[in-house]
């Protein structure tokens, strides 16, 4: 491509006949040189800008590739993290469920054992109460039969009656004290062992009222003592008939 300087310096030989007017040719070349110079400069600027744009496009392309690779790497890492988190979650849930089931089974087994012990304690206590009632009935029958005995002597008969009543009273007191002590001890064991299902407190529900000593007239003999077990009860909802 000709430069503006080459266009302005171009010279044409003069023709002898039928040639162009040199003045007009020079004027035209001057105008052409000016326009051509402007176009040439503009073309150079455009080429420079295009070069810059091409470099930018290449840079953007390389950046885009790097960003695409980084995005793919980040996506892959995110997928791995999600997968690992889900695996850990499932593992934690399984371990928690197994531990909870283990505790439930252990608590259920302990509750069954304590229920069995409670039933055994109630049964044993009921046996003691039955013994006390039987002893009371026996003592009452003995006292009722005293009227039919032939008195040997007033002093000896009164002394024997007092000894018999004293022996019966001592026996009843021992049985009642033993029943209360064993019921309280068994209740304490149940309370200490039961963590999830507290057992019923036997010592609080067992009611042993104070024994009443009532005078009883026996024919011509002097008044003797009589033990009243009519109000003896055991438990709020537990009644032995």
ZAMARGU-4260 file (C-alpha; in steps of 0.2 Angstrom, whole numbers, plus 5000, padded with zeros to 4 digits):
<rodrens>
0) 5000/5000/5000 | 5007/5017/4995 | 5011/5029/5009 | 5005/5047/5008 | 5023/5053/5005
5) 5025/5041/4990 | 5009/5048/4983 | 5015/5066/4985 | 5032/5063/4978 | 5026/5054/4962
10) 5031/5063/4947 | 5024/5061/4929 | 5034/5065/4913 | 5027/5079/4902 | 5019/5073/4886
15) 5021/5082/4870 | 5004/5081/4863 | 4987/5076/4871 | 4994/5076/4889 | 4985/5081/4905
20) 4986/5098/4912 | 5000/5098/4925 | 4992/5111/4936 | 4976/5102/4938 | 4985/5085/4941
25) 4995/5093/4955 | 4980/5100/4963 | 4971/5084/4962 | 4986/5075/4969 | 4987/5087/4984
30) 4969/5084/4988 | 4971/5065/4986 | 4986/5065/4996 | 4977/5074/5010 | 4963/5062/5010
35) 4974/5047/5008 | 4984/5053/5023 | 4969/5054/5034 | 4963/5037/5029 | 4981/5029/5031
40) 4982/5036/5049 | 4964/5030/5053 | 4968/5013/5046 | 4984/5012/5057 | 4974/5017/5072
45) 4961/5004/5069 | 4974/4991/5066 | 4982/4996/5083 | 4965/4995/5092 | 4961/4978/5083
50) 4977/4971/5090 | 4973/4977/5107 | 4956/4969/5106 | 4963/4953/5099 | 4975/4952/5114
55) 4960/4956/5126 | 4950/4942/5118 | 4964/4930/5120 | 4966/4935/5138 | 4947/4934/5141
60) 4947/4917/5133 | 4962/4911/5144 | 4953/4918/5159 | 4937/4910/5154 | 4945/4893/5153
65) 4954/4896/5170 | 4937/4901/5178 | 4928/4886/5170 | 4941/4874/5177 | 4940/4882/5194
70) 4921/4881/5193 | 4922/4863/5189 | 4935/4860/5203 | 4924/4869/5215 | 4908/4859/5210
75) 4917/4843/5211 | 4923/4848/5229 | 4906/4853/5234 | 4899/4837/5228 | 4912/4827/5238
80) 4908/4838/5253 | 4890/4835/5252 | 4892/4816/5249 | 4904/4815/5264 | 4892/4825/5275
85) 4877/4813/5270 | 4888/4798/5274 | 4892/4805/5291 | 4874/4810/5294 | 4868/4793/5291
90) 4882/4785/5302 | 4877/4797/5316 | 4859/4793/5315 | 4862/4774/5314 | 4873/4775/5330
95) 4861/4786/5339 | 4846/4774/5335 | 4857/4759/5341 | 4862/4768/5357 | 4844/4773/5360
100) 4837/4756/5357 | 4851/4749/5369 | 4846/4761/5383 | 4827/4757/5380 | 4830/4738/5381
105) 4841/4741/5397 | 4828/4752/5405 | 4814/4740/5401 | 4824/4725/5408 | 4828/4735/5424
110) 4810/4740/5426 | 4804/4722/5424 | 4817/4716/5437 | 4811/4730/5449 | 4793/4726/5446
115) 4797/4708/5450 | 4806/4713/5466 | 4791/4724/5471 | 4779/4710/5468 | 4789/4699/5479
120) 4791/4712/5493 | 4772/4714/5493 | 4769/4696/5493 | 4781/4694/5508 | 4774/4708/5517
125) 4756/4701/5514 | 4763/4685/5522 | 4769/4694/5537 | 4752/4703/5539 | 4743/4686/5537
130) 4754/4679/5551 | 4750/4694/5562 | 4732/4692/5559 | 4733/4673/5562 | 4742/4677/5579
135) 4729/4690/5583 | 4715/4677/5580 | 4724/4664/5590 | 4726/4676/5604 | 4708/4682/5603
140) 4702/4664/5604 | 4714/4660/5618 | 4707/4675/5628 | 4689/4670/5624 | 4692/4653/5631
145) 4699/4659/5647 | 4681/4661/5653 | 4679/4642/5652 | 4694/4637/5662 | 4692/4632/5679
150) 4701/4644/5690 | 4713/4636/5702 | 4716/4651/5713 | 4713/4669/5709 | 4731/4675/5712
155) 4738/4661/5701 | 4725/4663/5687 | 4728/4681/5686 | 4747/4679/5686 | 4745/4666/5672
160) 4734/4677/5662 | 4745/4692/5663 | 4760/4681/5658 | 4750/4674/5643 | 4744/4691/5638
165) 4762/4698/5640 | 4769/4684/5629 | 4756/4687/5616 | 4759/4705/5616 | 4778/4703/5614
170) 4776/4691/5600 | 4764/4703/5590 | 4776/4717/5593 | 4791/4708/5586 | 4781/4702/5571
175) 4775/4720/5567 | 4792/4727/5570 | 4800/4714/5559 | 4787/4717/5545 | 4790/4736/5545
180) 4809/4734/5545 | 4809/4722/5530 | 4796/4732/5520 | 4806/4748/5523 | 4823/4739/5518
185) 4815/4732/5502 | 4808/4748/5497 | 4825/4757/5500 | 4833/4744/5488 | 4819/4747/5475
190) 4821/4766/5476 | 4840/4765/5474 | 4840/4753/5459 | 4825/4760/5449 | 4831/4776/5439
195) 4818/4777/5426 | 4802/4769/5434 | 4801/4773/5453 | 4794/4759/5463 | 4780/4762/5475
200) 4786/4767/5492 | 4780/4753/5504 | 4786/4761/5520 | 4775/4776/5517 | 4760/4766/5512
205) 4761/4753/5526 | 4750/4759/5541 | 4753/4750/5557 | 4742/4759/5570 | 4747/4759/5588
210) 4740/4744/5596 | 4726/4748/5609 | 4726/4739/5625 | 4708/4737/5631 | 4702/4731/5647
215) 4691/4716/5646 | 4680/4709/5660 | 4681/4690/5662 | 4667/4684/5674 | 4672/4686/5692
220) 4691/4688/5688 | 4699/4705/5688 | 4701/4715/5671 | 4714/4709/5659 | 4722/4717/5644
225) 4716/4714/5626 | 4726/4719/5610 | 4715/4727/5596 | 4721/4724/5578 | 4705/4730/5570
230) 4713/4745/5561 | 4728/4736/5555 | 4730/4741/5536 | 4744/4739/5523 | 4746/4750/5508
235) 4734/4764/5501 | 4726/4752/5488 | 4732/4736/5495 | 4720/4727/5506 | 4721/4709/5512
240) 4705/4700/5516
</rodrens>
